[in-house]
């Protein structure tokens, strides 16, 4: 006993020694990591000073934490050099401020008071502009005022470009730029400063104007001050809010028509379902499960499903297909007008520089065929191989996710079936509701799984896109957007596709039911439930996540704030407490997915555009408040359109035509009713009996009574001639519907030009003025 005790004590001492060694090694690794980060920071700061930036150091400290701030400023010489390199726009001549609001012009012509118009102060001045050139500086307006010549957003772009290009380690390892240092943890933030918001002097600054006239919830019915948004946040964010407002306004007619279709279904529901409601015990239906009892069809009166399946929904499907394409055609005109107004029509092709990460990793230099300037170059063959590899990873990742989500409803039903004995003793009514519980629970679990897998795949897509070596920031963002959308398309749309076209389609017939996990795959449609869950998610979860991020950020800095109660926090301290702005990807993705739901599956839920309209009315002001009050000020970026999102929207609008055709043909009673009216009775008398089949004799003999089920089968369970006639009618309808709608879409595309004729004249005028202003004198071109 004594030896054992000594041996145990020795083992404990040995284990304590090992733990101490591991702790020392861990502490040593931590110290080396801190030293590495400090070395990177020092070198980065030295290189910033070499690039010409001016610096000021500040700090705020408490007992537990000290936060160091490094304020950067670009002098005039640095601004001029990078303004030419980045092709910033410089003003040539003042032009009249045009009114690009279509609804305002229409109301003005009709002499109708416009309550949506708001008098926003300090409206930005419009100029004819061209690319900045130092040698032509005297040609530009205001070139003698060095302090105010460059706007704040232009200064921010220049400083951030220097931060993105500056090396802090080995260039071959892509140890370049502040973004990489932020990921490594060397810095905790890099952002431009907001202007003061809370003070209200006699003259409002740009942020205060946006706070009072844009993010204010009392302005929910007013136009957005788009030029002010562009002046403070840049063209990229301004285009997002233009598109959000344009989409919201176009949802109004769709919501009105959808509401009318839904109300018409309510008004005609009683007159179109009397045969079911007055049938009494005439139609005894077969049991819904193995332990269930037969039931009478009159028990389901009133027919709530009629609200989503009547002739009005067919019209609404056609209307929404035309609405989607018309919306996109007019958006192209709006986008072209604003791109010209904000001087970014040719930005992508002529002015966008290579990404700093691409410049650091590119193995060669080659002349740009557009600008004629030598730029970093990545060979085409390795780039194509990387793109193909990335595509294969997408396919490999998307397929397992689709399989998991596709089988999720079956897994939920299986779990419910396994617990049948327990719940039957607990509550006899539970198992009779197993189908409804399966639909609700599987939809909720499906939504949670979608959100979880979306985060995982987004991180993978980001790493893949970096590895693919895209030259410009626009190409990088488009590639990243496409990858994530492909995954999210499968993620969000696979369940509605399954519910609409597969759930309940392979049930079998009495005595020969198809089963999976011991359960029958009944036709209990949950498509409307899927749409409602997504709309509620897009409305409430985005608001909840925003509040959680804001709370976490303020909680992390609470110790420093408590130590400085007596002092008023500085601007940089206030901005550091705000949430880092992660860009517009999540906002675009949410709206594009919503666009897909209200166009692809609108036949299942005519009220979807109304819910989307209410959601977007809230989101316009919610996003405005987030950017003005809750987010750190993002670096102003230029953009000429919404990028690859428009291509995705066009694809969704075309997919919606095909899907709606299949929804009407295979999930609606529209075509069976037409066939019955054509062949038998125009008044639809006896239609319910026409759609029901009798259970086979073999099923009746096995202790079952004679019952009915919905199918076009004979007494032996084989398909009747009516089934094949109806199948031919369905396929013919799909072809006719698709051809008719696409023909109308092509006509709309032809009738609505992408660029208005008045805008083409303005573009020609601006190019002429630019040539005149920057051309050298004729005598200087003549030989001396």
N, C-alpha and C positions, 0 to 999 in steps of 0.2 A: 504493500500500500504506500509506503514512504517513497519507494523508487518511482512508482507511477506518478505520485504527486510531484516529485522533483522533475520527472520527465515532462510533465504537463507544463510546469513553470518554465522550463527551458524552451519548450515550444512557443509559449506565449512571449517570452523574451525575444526569441528569434523572429516571431511575427512582428513584434513592435519595432525591431531593428529594420526589417524589410519595409514597413510602413514609413519609417523615418527616412530611409533612403529614397523611397518613391516621392515623399513630400519634398525632399531636397531637390531631386531631379525635376519635379514639376515646378518648383520655385525657380530653379535655374533656367528652365525653358521659358517661363514667364518673363524673367529678367532679360533674357536674350531677345525675346519678342519685343519688349518695350524699347530696348536699345536699338533694334532694327527700325522700328517705327519712328523713333526720335531722329535717327540718321536720315531716313527718308524725308522727314519734315524739314530738317535743316537744309538739305540739299535742294528741296523743292522751293523753299523760301529764297535761297540764294539765287536760283535760276529765275525766279520771278523778279527779283531786283535787277538781275542782268537784262531781263526783257524790258526794263524801263518802268515797271510799276512802282508807285509810291506806297508806303505802308505806315500804319499806325497800330500800336498794340494796346489792348485794353484787357481787363480781367474783372471778373466778379467771383467772390469766394465766400465760402462758409466753413464751418468746422469739418464737414464731411467731404466737400467737393469744391474745386476751383475750375472755373470755365475761362479759358483764354480766347480772346477774340483778336483777329487780324483783319483790320480794315484796309482795303485796297483801293487805289485811285490811279487812273490812267492820265498822264499829262497830255498836252496838246499834240506833241510830236508823235507819241504812240498812237493816239486816236487817228491822226491823219494817215499814218502808215497802214494801220490795219483796216481803216475805212476803205482804202483803195484795194487792198488785198481781198477783203470780204465782199467787195462790190456793193457797198451800202448805197442807198439812193440819196441823191442830193437835189434840193429844190431849184428849179429853173425859173418858174413863173407861176404866179398865183392864178388859180382858176375858180370859177363860181362853184359854190357848194351844191352839188346835185341832190335831188331827192329820189332815192332808189326804192322807196317803200311803195309797192304797188297798191296796197289797200288804201293808203293815205291819198294817193293820186285819184283813185276811183271815187272815194268819198268826197274829195274836193270838187271833182267834176259834177257830181250829183248834188252839190250844195247841202251835204249832210254833215252835221257837226261830228267831229272826230274826237271822241273822249279818250281814245288810246294815245293820242299825241301828247307829248310832254315837252315843256320848254326847259331843256337842260342847259345850264350856263357853260360858258367857255368852250363853245364848239370848235374843234380843231380846224385849222385852215387847210385847204386843199391846194396842192401844187402840181404843176407838170414837173416831172423828175426824170433823171437819168443816172447812170452809174457814176459814182464819185471818182474824180481824177484830181490828183494834187496839182498837176501842171495846168489845169483849167479852173482852179479854185475861184479866180476872179469872176468867172461866168455865173457862179451860183449865188443865190440870194442869201444874205446874212453871213457871208464868209469873213467879214471883218470882226464879227463878234465871237471870239474864241470860247467864251464861257458858255454860251447858249446855242452855238451852231449845231452841235450834235445833241440829239435828244437823250433822255435818260435811258430809254430802251436800247438805243444804239450804243451807248457807253457800256451798258450791261453786256451786250453781245460781244463787244470787243474784249472786255476784261475776261469774260468766261471763255472766249476762244483762246486767250493766252493761258488760262488755267488748264484748259483741255490739252494744249500742245506741250506744256512744260514737262521736261523729263525729271524724274526723281531717283531713278536707279539705272538699270541696264535697258537700253532701248530694244535689244533683241528679245528680251523677256516681256516686252510691252509694258514696262514699268513707266508709263507715261500718263499724265493727266490727273486731275483732281478726282474724277469719278472712281478711278482705281484706288486712290488713297482713301476715299470714303468707304469703299468696300472692305479695304484692309483694316480700317479702324484708326488710321493715322489722324484723320479729322472726323468730326461728328456732324459737320454741316458746311455747305457752301451755297450762298444765296445772295441775291440783290436785296437791298433794304426797301421795305415799304415806306411810303410817305405816311405822315402822321394821320391817324383816323379820328381819335377822340376829341381833339381840340377843334373848335369851330370858329376860326377867325372870320373876319368880314369877307375875305375872298377864299372860297373853297379850293383846296388843292385837288389833284386828279383822283386820289383815293377817296376823299370825302364826297366828291361828286358821285362816284360809283356807289358809295355806301348809301347816300340819301336818295339817289334817283334810279338805282338798279337793284341792289340787293335788299332794299326795303320791301317787306311783304305787302305793304299798302299799295305798292306800285304793280301789283300782279296783273292788272289789265292794261298797263302802259307798254309802249314800244321799248325795246332795249336800246340804250345809247351805244350803238355799235362802234361809231368812230371813237368814242371815249374809251371803250374797252380795248380797241386796237391800239390806241395811243399809250395805254398803261401796261397792257399785257402782251402786245405784239399780235401779228396777223394769225398765227397758228391757233391761239386760244380764241381770238375773236371769230375766226371762221367756224370753230366748234359751236359757239353760241349763236352765230347766224344760222347754222344748220339746225340746231336744236329749236330755235324759234320758228324757223320755216317749217320744220316737221310738225311742230305743235299746231301751227295755224292750219296746216293741211289736214290734220286729224279732225278738225271741226266738222267739215262736210261728211267725212266718213263716219264720225260718231252720230251725227244727225240721222243719216240714212240707216245705220245699224240699229239705232233706237227705234226708228219707225218700223223697221222689219220685225223687231222683237215685240213691239206693241201690237202690230198687226197679227202676230202669232197668238198673242193673248186674246185678242178680240175674236178671232176665228176658231179658237181651240174648241169651244163647245159645239159649234155647228159642224165641225169636221171629224169629231170622234163620237157621234151618237151611237154608232153600231157597237162600240166597245162598252160604253157606259150603260147602255140599255140591254146588254146581252144577258145579264143575270148569270145563271149557271149554264148557259148554252155552250160556252167554250171552256171545257175543263182542260187545263194545261198540265203537261207532264211535270213531275217534280224537278226542282232546281238542283237538288243534290241527292245523294244516295239515301240519306236519312230523312229527307224532307217529304212533305205530303203534296198531293196535287192541289192546284189552286185555280180559281176562276179568273179569267181575263178581266172581268168587270172590277176586280179588286184594285187594279192599277189606274182606275179613273179618278181624277182627270189625267190625261196623258201629258205629263210635263215635257216629255221628249218631243212633242209636237212643236214646242216653242223654238226648237233648234232644227226642226226638219219639216219645213213646209215650203210651198213654192216661192215665198219671199226670200228664203236663204239662197236659192239658186240665182235669183237676180242679184242678191248682195255679193255673191262670189264673183260674178262677172264684173260688177261695179268695182270691187276692191282690186281686181286684176288691172282694170283700166286706171283706177286711182293710183296704183303704185307706179306704173310707167309714166303717167302724166306728171306725177309728183317729181320723179327723177328728171324728166325733160325740163321742167321749169326750174328745178334746182340747178341744172347746168347753166341756164341763162343767168340766174341769180349769182352763181359762183363766178361766172366770167365777168359780170359787171363789177362785182366787188373786188375781184383779183386785179382788174384794171384800175379801179378807184384807189386801191391800196398799193399799187406799183409792184405787183408780184406775179404778173402773167407769165413771164419767161424765166422765173426764178430757178426752177428745177433744171432746165436745159442749159442755161447760160451762166448762172451765177453761183450755184451751190458748190462750195469747196469740198474736198475729200474729208472724211471723218478723221479726227486725230489718231484714233486707234488704228485705222487702216493705214494712215501715213507712217505710223511707227512700225507696223508689221510687214508692209509691202516689200518684196525683195528687189524691185527694180523701179526705174523711172522711165516714163514714156510721155510723149507729147499729147496733150488733150486735143482731139480733132476739132473741138468747138472753139476753145479759147486760144489754142496754139501755144499754151504754156506747158512746160514739163511738170508732170505730177507723178506721185507714187502710183505704181502699176502692179497688179497681181495677174499672173499668167492665166489664160482662159481655160486650159485643160485642167489644171489643179482646181480651179474654181468650179468647173462643171462637176468634177468628181466629188467635191465637197457638197455641192447642191444635191446630187443624187443620193449621197450617203444620208444627208439630212432628211430627204424625202422618205427614204426607207425607214428611218427611225420614227418618223411621223406615222407611217402605216403600221409599224409594229406596236406603237403606243396606243393608237386609236382603236385598233381591232380588239385587244383585250378589254378595254374600257367599254366598248359597245356590247361585248358579250356579257359582261357583268351587269350593265344596266338593263339589257334585254331580258335577262333571266331574273331580275330582282323581283318583279311581281310574283313569279312562280315560287321563289324562295320564301316570300312573305306568306303566301297561301299555304305552303308546306309547313311552316312553323305554326300557323294557326291550326292546321289539321292535326299536327302532332300533339297540340295541347287540347284537343277536342274533349277528351275524357275528363280532364280536370275542370275545364270551363263548363262542361255540360252539367256536372254536379254542382258547380258554383252558381250558374245562371243558365237556365234552360233556354233563354231567348238569345244567348250569345251566338251560338252556332248558326242560327237562322240568318244572322247578320254578317256571316263570315265574308261574303262577297264584298259588301260595302266596307268592312273593316280592312280587308285586303287592299282595296283600291286606295283608301285614305292613307293607310300606314305605308304601303309601298311607294306612294307618291311623296310622302314626307321623307322617307329614308332615301329615296332616289334624289330628291333635292339636296339633302345633306351630302350624299356621295358626290354629286355633281360639283358642289362648291369645294369639297376637299380635293378631288382629283384635278379640278381646275387650277388650284394653287400649285400642285406638284408639276403639272405639265407646263404651266407658264414659266416656272424656273428652268425646266429643261429646254423649252423653246428659246429662252433668252441665251443660254449657253451655246446652243446650236447655231443661232443666228450670228453670234460673235465669231464663232469658228469659221463660218462661211465667207468671211471677208468681203462685206459689201462696201462699195466705195463711198457713197454719200449717206448722210443721215436719213434722207428720205427712203433710199433703197433698203437701208437697214430696218427702218420702222415698218415698211411695207412687207418685207419678208417675215419679220416677227409677227406682225398682225395676221398675216395669212396662215402661219403655222398654228397660232393659238385659236383662230376662228375655226379652222378645220376640226380641231379637237372639240371646241365648244359646240360646234354644229352637231357633231355626233352625240356629245354629252347631253345637250338640252333637247334636241329634236328626235332622238331615237325612241324615247318613251311615247311621245304623241304619235309617231309613225306606227309604233307597235300597237298602241291602243286603237288607232283608226283603221288599220288595214289587216291586222293579224289576230288581235284578241277576239275570241269568239267566232273566228271564221272557220275553224277546224274542230268544231265541237263533236261532230258525228250526229247520231240520231239515237232514240231510245233503244236500249239493248246493245248498242255499239258505240258508246261514248268514248271519245279520246280523252286520256288522262295523262297527267304529268305530276310526279310526286304523290300519286294517289288521289289527286284532285282534278275535277273537271274544269276545263278552260271555258267558262261561261261568257256569254256576250254581255258583260256589264261595262258599259262604256264609261271611261274615266277621262276622256279627252277634255271635257269642259273643266274637270277638276285640275288637270295639269295646267291649263291656261290660267285658271284663277290663282293657283299656287305661284306661278311665275310672275304674274302681275303684282301680287302682294309682296313677293320677294323683292322685286325691283323697286317698289315704293318704300317699304319699311326697313329692309335690311341695309340699304345704302345709307339711310339716315342713321340707323343704329351704329353701323361701323364707323361712320364719321365722328359720332359723339364719343365712341370708345377710344379712337385714336387721339382725339383732342384731350380726353381725360388722362390717358397714359402719358402724353407728352408733358402736360402740366404737372402731373404727379412726380415725374422723373426730376423736375427742376424745383420741386417745392422746398427742398432744404436751402437752396441758394436764395430763393425769394424770401424765406423767413428771416435769413440773416441780413437782408437789405430792406426791412420794412420801413426804416426811417427815410431811405432814399427813394426817389422816383426812378423807376427802371429806365435805362437808356433805350433808344430805338432798336439797337442791335440785340439787346437783351429781350425786349418784347417780341421781336421777330423770331428769335431762337426758340421761344416757347411755342411757336406755331407748328403745325404739322408740315413735314416736308412734302412738297408737291411731287407726285410720282408721274405726272403727265396726264394725258387724256385718254389713254388706252381703255381703261375700265369704263369710262363714261361712254365712249363710242361703242364698245362691245355690248353694253347693256341695251343701248337704244337700237342697235342693229338686230340683236336677238329679239327684241320686242317687235321690231318691224317684221321680222320673219313670222312671229306668232300671229300677228294680226292680219297678215296677208296669206300665209300658207294654210292656216287652220281656221280661218274666219267663218267657214261654213258651220263649224261646230259651236261657235259662240259669237253671235252677232253683236253682243255688247262689248267685245274686246276693244274696238276702237274708242269707245266711250271711256273705259277704264284707262286706256293708254293716254287719252287726252287729259284726264284728271291727273294722272301720274306725271305727265310732262309739264303741265301748268305748275305743279309743285316743284318739279325738278329744276326749272329755269331759275327760280328765285333761290332754291336750295343750293345749287351749284354756284350761283352768283355770290351768295353769302359765304360759301366755303372759300372761294378764291379771294374775296376781299378781306374777310375777317379771320378765317381759320387756317388757311394755307400760307406758308412762306411764299414770298413773291417769286414766281418762276422766271427763268431767263427768257426774255422775249425772243421768239423764233419766227422766221418768215416761212410762209407756205402759200402756195397758189390754189390749193384745193384740199379736200379732205382725204386725199391719198387713195390707198387701195380699198378703203371702206366703200367708196362709190362703186367700184367693180363688184364688190360683194353684194351691195344693195341691188345692183342690176341682175346679178345671178339669182338672188332670192326672189325678185319680182317675176322672173321667168319660171322659176321652180314653182311659185305659187299658182301659176296658171295650170300647170300639169297636175299638181297635187289636188287643187280644188276640183278639177275635172274628175279625178279618181274618187274623191270624197263624195261628190254628188252621184256618181255612177254606182259605187259599190257600198256606200254606207247610208244612203238616203232612200226614202220611199218614193222619191219623185218619179223615177223611171218605172218601177212596178205599178204605180198608180196610172201613169200614162198608158202603159201596155194594157191594163185592165179596162181603162176607158175606151181604148181603140178596139179591143177584141170582144168585150162582154157588155159592159154597162157604163154609159157615160156619166151616170149619177153616182157611181162608186158604191151602189148598193150590193152587198155581198162581197166587198173587197177583203174584209178581214178573213172570212172563210176561205177566200181564194189564196191567201198567203199562208194558211195553216195546213199541215199534213197530219195524217192519222198515225198513231204509233203502230209498229208492226205487230202481227198476231203473236210472234214469239215473245215479245215484250209483255203482251197482255196476259199470256198464259202463266208467266212466272210471278204469280201473286200481285199483278198490277191490273188496274182498270184501264179501259180504253181512254186515251187522252190525246191532246193535240200539241203540236210543237211547230215553231215557225220555220218552214222550209218548203221547197218545191220538190217533194219526193212522193213516190207511190207507196203502197202498203208494204212493199219489200225493202224500202229504204233507198231505191234507186232514183236518180234524177229524172224528172218528167220532161216532156217536150217544152213546157213553159219555161223551165229553167234555162234551157239552151237558147230559146228565143230571147229571153231576158238578157242572157250573157251577150248575145250578138248586139242587142240594143245598147247595152252598156258600152261595149267597145266602140260601136259606131258613134255614140254620144261623145266619148272622149276625143275621138278624132275630129268630129265636127266642132266641138267646143274649143279645142286647142287651136285649130286652124282659124276659126272665126276671131278669137281674141287676139291671136298673134298678128292677123291681118290688120285689125283695128290699131294695134300697137305700132305697127310699121307706118300706118297712115298718120298717127299722132307724132311719131318721130320725124316724119317728113314735113308736117305742117308747122312744127315748133322748132325753129333753128336754134342751134346751141348758143350762138352769139347774136344778140340783137343788131339790127342794121345800124341803129344810131351809135352803138358802141364801136362798130367797125370804123365809122367815120372819125370818132374820137381817137382811136388808136393811130390811124394814119396821120391825124393832126399832131399828135404828141411826137411821133417819130420825126416828122418834119421839123418841129421846133427843136428837138434834140440835136438834129444834124446842123441846123442853123446856129445853135448856141455854141456847139463844141468844134465847129469847123474853123480852121485857121484862115487867115485872110488870103484872098486870092493871089495877092502879089507875093506872099511868102512862098507860094507853091511854084511860082515861075522861076526859071533859071536866071541867076544874076549875071 
